[in-house]
Amino acid sequence: MKKPLLAALSLMMLVSACGTRLNPFNWFSASEPAAAAAPVVLKAEDPRLLAEQITTLKVEPMPGGAIVRATALPPTQGWWSADLVAVEDASADGQLVYDFRLFPPLEQMAASTPRSRQITAAVFLSDIQLSTVRSITVRGSSNGLSSRR
């Protein structure tokens, strides 16, 4: 009775210690604070505004890549058409930088609770795109969050 139990416990300890580098569930660390986006002159192609505050950033492994999901907290309800827009000049040195952009409400809206104002945007990155990436940053107007490998 003791030998099978000892063998099972040893096997569990061995398996739990393996694969820290190859385990897709720990490819990216938890998000950490990053610099806010500098004030930018809006381009005609994207008239959306930067989100005021980025509250969460998660990189979730999926078959064939990962989903980068960010949640922002606008000042009022009614913000729409949220998207993570890649910053073209920041893709060097293994860094991907995204701006969280969205449209303001069309009419004046109430502020209400923070939970009712949250808005989420996501983007899928393939394994090929992730092969050279060391960190992913999502920026808003007052803060940003970053996740590193």
C-alpha positions as CSV (number, residue, x, y, z in Angstrom):
1,M,0.0,0.0,0.0
2,K,2.8,2.4,0.8
3,K,4.8,1.7,-2.3
4,P,2.1,2.7,-4.8
5,L,1.3,5.8,-2.8
6,L,5.0,6.8,-2.6
7,A,5.4,6.2,-6.3
8,A,2.3,8.3,-7.2
9,L,3.5,11.2,-5.0
10,S,6.9,11.1,-6.5
11,L,5.5,11.1,-10.0
12,M,3.2,14.1,-9.1
13,M,6.2,16.1,-7.7
14,L,8.3,15.3,-10.8
15,V,5.6,16.3,-13.3
16,S,4.7,19.5,-11.4
17,A,8.3,20.6,-11.5
18,C,8.7,20.0,-15.3
19,G,8.0,22.3,-18.1
20,T,8.3,25.7,-16.5
21,R,9.8,27.0,-19.8
22,L,7.6,25.0,-22.2
23,N,4.3,25.4,-20.3
24,P,2.1,27.8,-22.4
25,F,0.2,28.9,-19.3
26,N,3.2,30.8,-18.0
27,W,4.5,32.4,-21.2
28,F,3.6,35.9,-20.0
29,S,3.7,37.2,-16.5
30,A,1.0,39.2,-14.8
31,S,0.6,42.7,-16.0
32,E,2.6,45.5,-14.5
33,P,2.4,49.3,-14.7
34,A,3.8,50.9,-17.8
35,A,4.1,54.4,-19.2
36,A,1.1,56.2,-20.5
37,A,0.8,57.2,-24.1
38,A,2.2,60.6,-25.0
39,P,-0.4,63.1,-26.3
40,V,-0.7,62.3,-30.0
41,V,-2.2,64.3,-32.8
42,L,-5.1,62.2,-34.1
43,K,-4.7,60.8,-37.6
44,A,-7.5,61.1,-40.1
45,E,-7.5,57.3,-40.4
46,D,-8.4,56.7,-36.7
47,P,-10.4,59.5,-35.0
48,R,-11.0,57.4,-31.8
49,L,-9.7,58.7,-28.5
50,L,-7.3,56.9,-26.1
51,A,-8.9,55.2,-23.2
52,E,-8.5,57.1,-20.0
53,Q,-7.3,54.2,-17.7
54,I,-6.3,50.7,-18.5
55,T,-7.4,48.4,-15.6
56,T,-6.4,44.9,-16.7
57,L,-4.2,43.2,-19.3
58,K,-4.1,39.5,-19.8
59,V,-2.3,37.4,-22.4
60,E,-4.2,34.1,-22.7
61,P,-2.6,31.2,-24.6
62,M,-4.7,29.6,-27.3
63,P,-4.0,26.9,-29.9
64,G,-1.9,28.6,-32.5
65,G,-1.1,31.8,-30.5
66,A,-2.5,34.0,-27.8
67,I,-5.2,36.5,-27.1
68,V,-4.2,39.8,-25.7
69,R,-7.2,41.2,-23.7
70,A,-7.3,44.6,-22.1
71,T,-10.0,46.3,-20.1
72,A,-10.3,50.1,-19.8
73,L,-12.3,52.3,-17.5
74,P,-13.7,55.4,-19.4
75,P,-15.0,58.3,-17.4
76,T,-18.7,57.7,-18.2
77,Q,-20.9,55.0,-19.7
78,G,-21.6,54.8,-23.4
79,W,-18.1,54.6,-24.9
80,W,-18.0,52.2,-27.9
81,S,-16.0,50.6,-30.8
82,A,-13.0,49.7,-28.6
83,D,-10.0,48.3,-30.3
84,L,-6.3,47.6,-29.6
85,V,-4.4,49.6,-32.3
86,A,-0.8,48.5,-32.9
87,V,1.8,51.3,-32.7
88,E,3.9,51.0,-35.8
89,D,7.2,52.4,-34.6
90,A,7.3,50.5,-31.3
91,S,7.6,46.9,-32.7
92,A,11.4,46.8,-32.4
93,D,13.4,45.0,-29.7
94,G,10.8,42.3,-29.1
95,Q,8.1,44.8,-27.8
96,L,4.6,45.0,-29.1
97,V,2.8,48.3,-28.1
98,Y,-0.9,48.8,-28.5
99,D,-3.0,51.9,-27.9
100,F,-6.5,51.3,-26.5
101,R,-8.8,53.4,-28.7
102,L,-12.5,54.0,-28.5
103,F,-15.3,56.5,-29.5
104,P,-16.9,58.7,-26.8
105,P,-20.7,58.5,-26.3
106,L,-22.9,60.3,-28.8
107,E,-24.8,62.1,-26.0
108,Q,-24.1,62.9,-22.4
109,M,-24.1,59.8,-20.2
110,A,-24.1,59.1,-16.5
111,A,-20.9,58.0,-14.7
112,S,-22.5,55.3,-12.6
113,T,-20.4,52.5,-11.1
114,P,-16.9,51.6,-12.3
115,R,-18.1,48.1,-13.2
116,S,-20.8,49.4,-15.5
117,R,-18.3,51.6,-17.4
118,Q,-15.7,48.9,-18.1
119,I,-15.0,48.1,-21.8
120,T,-12.9,45.3,-23.2
121,A,-10.9,44.9,-26.4
122,A,-8.8,42.0,-27.6
123,V,-6.5,41.0,-30.4
124,F,-5.2,37.5,-31.5
125,L,-1.5,37.0,-32.1
126,S,-0.3,33.9,-33.9
127,D,2.7,31.8,-32.7
128,I,4.7,33.3,-35.6
129,Q,4.0,36.9,-34.4
130,L,4.8,35.9,-30.8
131,S,8.1,34.1,-31.6
132,T,10.1,37.4,-31.3
133,V,8.0,39.2,-28.7
134,R,9.4,39.7,-25.2
135,S,6.8,42.1,-23.9
136,I,3.3,43.4,-24.7
137,T,2.2,46.9,-23.6
138,V,-1.3,48.4,-23.8
139,R,-1.4,52.2,-23.3
140,G,-4.1,54.6,-22.3
141,S,-4.0,58.4,-21.8
142,S,-3.2,58.3,-18.1
143,N,-1.5,54.9,-17.7
144,G,-0.5,51.7,-19.4
145,L,0.0,48.0,-18.5
146,S,2.7,45.7,-19.7
147,S,3.1,41.9,-19.7
148,R,6.6,40.3,-20.1
149,R,7.7,36.7,-20.9
